[in-house]
């Protein structure tokens, strides 16, 4: 899957003097490749191809690729982003699950010594790099993000659905704030670099997009306990947090959980509801629970 950008500026409210993404050199080249290789975009793989040069530029400028970088690109598609990264001299591992698109990539980069085309599902293979990027297919955005965040890396710059990006950077007490928000913010510092319309891709999908940057921020916390708490507590996100915590700890850890609750409940403000607790509140809870159940 391949995404580039529109020429629309980040957060722009006007389209005056801004060329439509379905015109211009990148769109023409995309159509040429689609016709040449007889490509029929697959809905089951959420396939759309980036035709927005500004989106590509946003990704590349925020990665700032260097010759000693090893960049893992997820969903390389027709190779639009691949080319822009490779021309800086970086080693690019271009991952693509569709064998038809793998053929396109191998043809386009046959003379590039710094591009390795890898056929496969990114979530099922291990590829090391210090930078991760790509235009993430909609149907696997969350597992791909967590696979990236589980790696050792310096930076990740990815395109995802606008809705997913907004949930990741949501604040406590808001509608979008939830388990995904806390899980991501525990291990990384996410930042939205820009929003892009659905016309940034061809065929045009039904969703708008956002470019996200992640930098690792490892915390000293038992992730198993944290994820258990998030799963059980956010299943009752609108209820009073202390009551939900008591029931969750008893369900998860039995008698140990009951005793742990008596030691940790004061971490939670008395009248707060689950979705009002901050990321730090959940981290403090997980650390305290870990100490009390002997994990």
C-alpha positions as CSV (number, residue, x, y, z in Angstrom):
1,X,0.0,0.0,0.0
2,X,1.5,3.3,-1.0
3,X,0.8,6.8,0.2
4,X,2.1,10.2,-0.8
5,X,0.6,13.6,-0.1
6,X,-1.6,16.3,-1.3
7,X,-0.2,19.7,-1.8
8,X,-2.5,21.0,0.8
9,X,-0.7,22.4,3.8
10,X,-1.2,20.8,7.2
11,X,-4.4,22.0,8.8
12,X,-5.2,24.1,5.7
13,X,-8.8,25.4,5.5
14,X,-8.7,26.5,1.9
15,X,-7.9,24.9,-1.5
16,X,-7.2,28.1,-3.4
17,X,-4.2,27.8,-5.7
18,X,-3.6,24.2,-4.5
19,X,-3.4,21.6,-7.3
20,X,-5.8,18.7,-6.9
21,X,-3.9,15.4,-6.1
22,X,-5.6,13.7,-9.0
23,X,-3.6,15.9,-11.3
24,X,0.1,16.3,-11.6
25,X,3.2,14.1,-12.2
26,X,2.7,11.7,-9.3
27,X,-0.9,10.9,-10.2
28,X,0.1,10.4,-13.8
29,X,3.0,8.1,-12.9
30,X,0.7,6.1,-10.6
31,X,-1.9,5.6,-13.3
32,X,0.9,4.6,-15.7
33,X,2.2,1.9,-13.4
34,X,-1.3,0.6,-12.7
35,X,-2.0,0.2,-16.4
36,X,1.5,-1.2,-17.2
37,X,1.2,-4.0,-14.6
38,X,-2.5,-4.5,-14.9
39,X,-3.0,-3.7,-11.2
40,X,-6.5,-4.1,-9.7
41,X,-6.4,-2.6,-6.2
42,X,-7.6,-5.2,-3.6
43,X,-10.2,-4.0,-1.1
44,X,-9.3,-6.9,1.2
45,X,-5.8,-5.4,1.5
46,X,-7.1,-1.8,1.8
47,X,-5.0,-1.0,-1.3
48,X,-4.8,2.6,-2.3
49,X,-1.8,4.4,-3.8
50,X,-0.5,7.7,-2.6
51,X,-0.8,10.5,-5.2
52,X,-0.2,13.4,-2.9
53,X,3.3,14.8,-3.0
54,X,3.0,16.9,0.1
55,X,2.2,13.8,2.2
56,X,5.3,12.0,0.9
57,X,7.3,15.2,1.6
58,X,5.9,15.4,5.2
59,X,7.1,11.8,5.9
60,X,10.5,12.2,4.3
61,X,11.2,15.6,6.0
62,X,10.4,14.2,9.4
63,X,12.4,11.1,9.0
64,X,15.4,13.0,7.7
65,X,16.9,9.9,6.1
66,X,20.7,9.5,6.4
67,X,23.1,7.0,4.6
68,X,23.6,5.0,7.8
69,X,19.9,4.6,8.5
70,X,18.1,1.3,8.0
71,X,14.5,2.1,7.2
72,X,11.8,-0.5,7.3
73,X,8.9,0.6,5.1
74,X,5.6,-1.2,5.6
75,X,3.3,-1.5,2.6
76,X,5.7,-0.2,0.0
77,X,3.1,-0.5,-2.8
78,X,4.3,1.1,-6.1
79,X,7.5,2.3,-4.4
80,X,6.7,6.1,-4.3
81,X,7.9,6.6,-0.8
82,X,10.6,3.9,-1.3
83,X,12.3,6.0,-4.0
84,X,12.2,9.2,-2.0
85,X,13.9,7.5,1.0
86,X,16.4,5.5,-1.1
87,X,17.7,8.5,-3.0
88,X,19.2,9.8,0.3
89,X,21.4,6.7,0.5
90,X,19.6,5.0,3.3
91,X,19.2,1.2,3.4
92,X,15.4,0.6,2.7
93,X,13.7,-2.7,3.5
94,X,10.5,-2.4,1.4
95,X,7.9,-4.8,2.8
96,X,4.9,-5.7,0.6
97,X,2.4,-8.5,1.0
98,X,0.9,-8.5,-2.5
99,X,3.0,-10.5,-5.0
100,X,1.9,-8.3,-7.9
101,X,3.2,-5.2,-6.2
102,X,6.4,-7.1,-5.2
103,X,7.0,-7.5,-8.9
104,X,6.6,-3.8,-9.5
105,X,9.0,-3.0,-6.7
106,X,11.6,-5.5,-7.9
107,X,11.4,-4.0,-11.4
108,X,11.7,-0.4,-10.2
109,X,14.5,-1.0,-7.8
110,X,16.5,-3.7,-9.6
111,X,19.5,-1.3,-9.9
112,X,19.3,0.1,-6.4
113,X,21.9,-1.6,-4.1
114,X,20.3,0.1,-1.0
115,X,16.8,-1.3,-1.5
116,X,15.7,-4.7,-0.4
117,X,12.2,-5.8,-1.4
118,X,10.7,-8.2,1.2
119,X,7.5,-10.1,0.4
120,X,5.4,-10.8,3.4
121,X,3.1,-9.7,6.2
122,X,5.0,-7.2,8.4
123,X,3.1,-8.4,11.5
124,X,4.4,-12.0,10.9
125,X,8.1,-11.3,10.1
126,X,11.0,-9.8,12.0
127,X,12.9,-7.0,10.3
128,X,15.3,-4.8,12.2
129,X,15.8,-1.1,11.5
130,X,16.4,2.1,13.3
131,X,13.5,3.8,11.5
132,X,10.0,2.5,10.6
133,X,7.6,4.1,8.2
134,X,4.9,3.4,5.7
135,X,1.3,4.1,4.8
136,X,-0.4,1.5,7.0
137,X,-3.3,-0.5,5.5
138,X,-6.5,0.4,7.4
139,X,-7.5,-3.1,8.4
140,X,-4.2,-3.8,10.3
141,X,-3.3,-0.3,11.6
142,X,-3.4,-1.2,15.3
143,X,-1.5,-4.5,15.1
144,X,1.1,-2.8,12.9
145,X,1.6,0.1,15.3
146,X,2.1,-2.2,18.2
147,X,4.5,-4.4,16.2
148,X,6.5,-1.3,15.5
149,X,6.4,-0.1,19.1
150,X,7.7,-3.5,20.2
151,X,10.9,-3.1,18.2
152,X,14.1,-1.3,19.2
153,X,14.0,1.9,17.1
154,X,14.8,5.6,17.0
155,X,11.8,7.0,15.2
156,X,8.7,5.9,13.4
157,X,6.7,8.1,10.9
158,X,3.6,6.4,9.6
159,X,0.3,7.3,7.8
160,X,-2.8,6.0,9.5
161,X,-6.6,6.7,9.5
162,X,-7.4,10.1,11.0
163,X,-9.7,8.4,13.5
164,X,-6.9,6.2,14.8
165,X,-4.4,9.1,15.1
166,X,-7.0,11.1,17.0
167,X,-7.6,8.3,19.5
168,X,-3.8,7.8,20.0
169,X,-3.3,11.5,21.0
170,X,-6.6,11.9,22.9
171,X,-6.6,13.5,26.3
172,X,-8.2,12.0,29.5
173,X,-11.9,12.7,29.7
174,X,-12.5,12.9,26.0
175,X,-14.5,10.5,23.9
176,X,-11.5,9.2,22.0
177,X,-9.4,8.5,25.1
178,X,-9.1,4.8,25.8
179,X,-7.1,1.6,26.0
180,X,-5.3,2.4,22.7
181,X,-4.3,5.8,24.0
182,X,-2.8,4.6,27.2
183,X,-1.0,1.6,25.6
184,X,0.7,3.7,23.0
185,X,1.6,6.5,25.3
186,X,3.2,4.1,27.8
187,X,5.9,3.1,25.3
188,X,6.1,6.1,23.0
189,X,5.6,9.8,22.5
190,X,3.2,10.2,19.6
191,X,2.7,13.4,17.7
192,X,0.5,14.3,14.7
193,X,2.5,15.8,11.9
194,X,-0.5,16.6,9.7
195,X,-3.9,15.6,8.4
196,X,-4.6,14.7,4.8
197,X,-7.8,14.1,2.8
198,X,-8.9,10.9,1.3
199,X,-8.0,12.3,-2.1
200,X,-4.4,11.9,-1.2
201,X,-4.8,8.3,-2.4
202,X,-6.0,6.5,-5.5
203,X,-8.4,4.8,-5.6
204,X,-9.9,7.2,-3.2
205,X,-10.7,5.5,0.2
206,X,-13.5,6.5,2.5
207,X,-11.4,7.8,5.2
208,X,-9.1,10.8,5.8
209,X,-5.5,10.3,7.0
210,X,-2.9,11.5,9.5
211,X,0.8,11.3,9.6
212,X,2.0,10.3,13.0
213,X,5.5,10.4,14.5
214,X,6.5,8.1,17.4
215,X,9.7,8.3,19.5
216,X,10.3,5.5,22.0
217,X,9.7,6.3,25.7
218,X,10.1,3.1,27.7
219,X,8.6,3.1,31.2
220,X,9.5,0.9,34.1
221,X,6.3,-1.0,34.3
222,X,5.0,-4.6,34.1
223,X,3.3,-4.5,30.7
224,X,1.3,-7.7,31.4
225,X,-0.3,-6.2,34.5
226,X,-0.9,-2.8,32.8
227,X,-2.6,-4.5,29.8
228,X,-4.7,-6.6,32.1
229,X,-5.9,-3.5,33.9
230,X,-6.6,-1.6,30.7
231,X,-8.5,-4.4,29.2
232,X,-10.8,-4.9,32.2
233,X,-11.2,-1.3,33.3
234,X,-11.9,0.2,29.9
235,X,-14.6,-2.4,29.3
236,X,-16.5,-0.2,31.9
237,X,-15.0,3.1,30.9
238,X,-17.8,5.3,32.1
239,X,-18.1,3.9,35.6
240,X,-16.4,5.1,38.8
241,X,-12.8,4.0,38.6
242,X,-12.3,2.8,42.2
243,X,-15.3,0.4,41.9
244,X,-14.1,-0.9,38.5
245,X,-10.6,-1.3,39.9
246,X,-11.8,-3.4,42.8
247,X,-13.8,-5.7,40.6
248,X,-11.0,-5.9,38.0
249,X,-8.3,-6.9,40.6
250,X,-10.6,-9.5,42.2
251,X,-11.4,-10.9,38.7
252,X,-7.7,-10.9,37.6
253,X,-5.9,-12.0,40.8
254,X,-8.5,-13.4,43.2
255,X,-7.6,-13.0,46.9
256,X,-4.3,-11.3,46.0
257,X,-6.3,-8.8,44.0
258,X,-8.6,-8.0,47.0
259,X,-5.6,-7.3,49.2
260,X,-3.9,-5.3,46.5
261,X,-7.0,-3.1,46.1
262,X,-6.8,-2.0,49.8
263,X,-3.2,-0.8,49.2
264,X,-3.6,0.9,45.9
265,X,-7.1,2.4,45.6
266,X,-6.0,5.8,46.9
267,X,-4.0,6.3,43.8
268,X,-7.3,7.0,42.0
269,X,-9.1,10.3,42.8
270,X,-12.3,9.4,44.6
271,X,-15.0,10.4,42.1
272,X,-13.0,9.8,38.9
273,X,-14.4,7.6,36.1
274,X,-12.2,5.2,34.2
275,X,-11.9,7.4,31.1
276,X,-10.8,10.4,33.2
277,X,-7.7,8.7,34.6
278,X,-4.4,9.9,33.1
279,X,-1.7,7.7,31.5
280,X,0.4,8.4,34.6
281,X,-2.5,7.2,36.8
282,X,-2.6,3.9,35.0
283,X,1.2,3.6,35.2
284,X,1.2,4.2,38.9
285,X,-1.6,1.7,39.4
286,X,0.3,-1.0,37.4
287,X,3.4,-0.4,39.4
288,X,1.6,-0.5,42.7
289,X,-0.4,-3.7,41.8
290,X,2.8,-5.4,40.7
291,X,4.4,-4.7,44.1
292,X,1.4,-5.9,46.0
293,X,0.8,-9.2,44.2
294,X,4.5,-10.1,44.2
295,X,4.8,-9.9,40.4
